[in-house]
Amino acid sequence: MHDRIFAGITLLLCCVLAFLAWGYSASFSYEPVGPKAFPLLLLLLIAFGCVQLLLKPSSDTHGEEPPLNWEVMFKALAFLGLMIGYAVLFETLGFIPVSVLFGIGMARLYGGSWLQSLISGVVLALGLYLLFDRALAVPLPLGILATLES
């Protein structure tokens, strides 16, 4: 039941945020798809995950709700810390390094080995960078990797 409540609230929040982002426009055009593409695509991905949770919630508890214990609270606080760190370091370090660190942190939070976490973090960061920067022409900050750009 917790999964469905969380998914429902998050889906509602995605709808509200998408409504707000839809009207977002800049006074000048600095990219082909406009400034609202990045938040709308992310909200769409989150919404798809929420719909999946609503239709088929986690079945690993065999009908029992997991307790709200210290481990669950630690994961929630660690996730919040990762999100805040991502936002704070995004411009300074750049999209790719911060996304790699975020991907590693999230994979480790959910039980991935160091190797699995590293591989998934790198693949996720590079894949998203290529999607947004190259395919959609949405400029992303390179930060410490700016010297590599030719």
N, C-alpha and C positions, 0 to 999 in steps of 0.2 A: 504494500500500500504506500510506503514511503516513496518508492520509485515513481509511482503514478502521480502522487501529490507533487513531488519535485518537478516531474516532467510537465505537468499541467501548468504550474506556476511559471516555469521557465518558458514554456511555449507562449503563454500570455505575455510575458515580458518581452519575448522576441517580437511578437506582433506589435506591441506598443513602440518598441525601439525601431522596428522597420517603418512604421508609420512616421515617426519623427525623422528618420534618416532619409525617407523618400523625398521629403521637401527640402533637403539640404542642398544648397548650391553655393558655389563660390562666385565672387564678382568678376573673376577672370578665369579663363580656361587654361588649366595647367596640365591636363592629361585628357586623352581621347574619351574615356568612359566617365569622367567626372569624379568628384570627390565622394560620391555616395556608393561607389561600386564595392569598395573593400568592406565597409560595415554591412552592407546588404548581403554580400556573399557569405560572410561569417555568420550572420544571423540565419541565413537559409540553412547552412550546415548544422547549426545548433538546433534549429527547428526540426530538421529531419531526424536528428538523434532523439529529440523529445517525443516525436510521433512514434518512433520505434519503441521507446520506453513505455508509452501509453498503451500501445498495442500488445507488446510482449515484454513485461517487466522481468527483472532478474529472477531466475528460477533456481539459483544456487542455495537458497535458504529453505527449500522444501516446505513452503507454506508458513514459515516462521519469519517474523521481522527481526532483522539483526539488531542487537542492542546498541544504544547510543552510548558507547563507552569511550575511554580515553583514546584508543586507537583511531576510532572514527573521527573524533574531535581533532586529533593531531593531523590526520590527513586533510581535513577541511581547512585547518589553519595553515598547513604547509602549502595547500593549493592557493589560498589567499595570498600568502607570502610570495609564491611564484608569480602570481598575476601582478602584484604590486611591483616586484622586481622587474618584470617584463616591461611594465609601463615606464618605470623610472629609467631603465637602462636602454630603452629602445633607440632613442636618438643618439646617445653617446657611443654605445658599442655597435649599433647598427642592427638591421633586421636579422641577418643570417646568424651572427654569433648569439644574439639574445634568444632567437628561436631554437637554436641548437641546445642552449642551456635549459630553456623551458621544456623542450621535448625530453631531454634526459631526466630532468626533475620529475616530470609527470610519469614517465615510464617507470622510474624507480619507486615512485609513490604507489604504483599499482603492481609492484612485484616483478618488474623486468630486471634481468641481470644487467651488469654494467655494459657488456658488449651489445646486448639487444637494445638497451637504452641509448647508447651512443649511435648505433646504426639508425634507429628510428628517428632520433633527434636530427641527425644530419640529413637523412632522406626527406623528412618533413620540411625542414628549413629550406633546403635547396629546391624542393618541389614547389613550395609556396612562393619562393622568390621568383622562380622561372614563370610560374603562372601569372603572378601579378606584375612583375617588372617587364618581362619579355612579351608574354601573350596579351595581356590587357593594357600594357604601357602605363601602369600605375607606378610612379617612382617611389622607391622605398629607400630609406637611409642605409648606406653601407657602413657608416661609422668607421671603425678601425680597419675595415677592408677597403676603404675608399682608394687607397694607393694602388690596389690591384686593378682597378677599373682603367681601361685604356681609352 
